Amino acid sequence: MSRLVHRDGAHKITVHDEVGREVALVSQGHTLHIKTSGEGPDLTPQMAHELADELHQWATGQQTVRTKSASLGR
């Protein structure tokens, strides 16, 4: 895992480039919000793969939570 794409706890993925631009992807409920304080970071192909991996893990976790919640309601 790169130091430029990392998970900050269970609800946040941070991406930043070498010149300090940053974007945070924060989950609230079952929605992922994209937050930046200006221009977002430039992604290299490697960073894009790492971000895709993190997003896949987040989405899989959300589906697992939703499936468990749905089965509890029956």
C-alpha positions as CSV (number, residue, x, y, z in Angstrom):
1,M,0.0,0.0,0.0
2,S,1.3,3.4,-0.9
3,R,1.6,6.2,1.6
4,L,-0.4,8.3,-0.9
5,V,-3.6,6.3,-0.7
6,H,-4.6,5.1,2.8
7,R,-7.5,4.3,5.0
8,D,-8.1,6.6,8.0
9,G,-10.2,4.3,10.2
10,A,-13.3,2.6,9.1
11,H,-15.0,5.5,7.4
12,K,-12.4,7.5,5.5
13,I,-10.0,7.0,2.6
14,T,-7.4,9.7,2.0
15,V,-5.6,10.3,-1.3
16,H,-2.8,12.9,-1.6
17,D,-0.1,13.6,-4.1
18,E,3.5,14.7,-3.6
19,V,2.7,18.4,-3.9
20,G,0.2,18.3,-1.0
21,R,-3.2,18.2,-2.8
22,E,-5.6,16.0,-1.0
23,V,-9.1,14.4,-1.3
24,A,-11.0,12.5,1.4
25,L,-13.6,10.0,0.7
26,V,-15.8,9.8,3.8
27,S,-18.6,7.3,4.3
28,Q,-21.8,8.4,6.1
29,G,-24.4,5.7,6.2
30,H,-24.3,3.9,2.9
31,T,-23.0,6.9,1.0
32,L,-19.5,7.9,0.1
33,H,-18.9,11.7,0.1
34,I,-15.9,13.2,-1.7
35,K,-14.3,16.2,0.1
36,T,-11.5,18.4,-1.1
37,S,-10.4,21.8,0.0
38,G,-9.4,22.9,-3.6
39,E,-7.9,21.1,-6.5
40,G,-7.7,17.3,-6.0
41,P,-4.6,15.3,-6.3
42,D,-3.1,14.0,-9.5
43,L,-3.3,10.2,-9.6
44,T,-0.6,7.9,-11.0
45,P,-1.7,4.6,-12.4
46,Q,-0.5,2.9,-9.2
47,M,-2.4,5.3,-7.1
48,A,-5.5,4.7,-9.2
49,H,-5.2,0.9,-8.6
50,E,-4.8,1.4,-4.9
51,L,-7.8,3.7,-4.7
52,A,-9.8,1.2,-6.7
53,D,-8.8,-1.5,-4.2
54,E,-9.8,0.7,-1.2
55,L,-13.2,1.6,-2.9
56,H,-13.9,-2.1,-3.6
57,Q,-13.2,-3.0,0.0
58,W,-15.5,-0.2,1.2
59,A,-18.3,-1.2,-1.3
60,T,-18.0,-4.9,-0.3
61,G,-18.3,-3.9,3.4
62,Q,-21.4,-1.8,2.7
63,Q,-23.0,-4.7,0.9
64,T,-22.2,-7.0,3.8
65,V,-23.8,-4.6,6.3
66,R,-26.8,-4.1,4.1
67,T,-27.3,-7.8,3.6
68,K,-27.0,-8.5,7.4
69,S,-29.5,-5.6,8.1
70,A,-32.0,-6.8,5.6
71,S,-31.9,-10.4,6.9
72,L,-32.4,-9.1,10.5
73,G,-35.6,-7.4,9.4
74,R,-37.3,-10.6,8.3
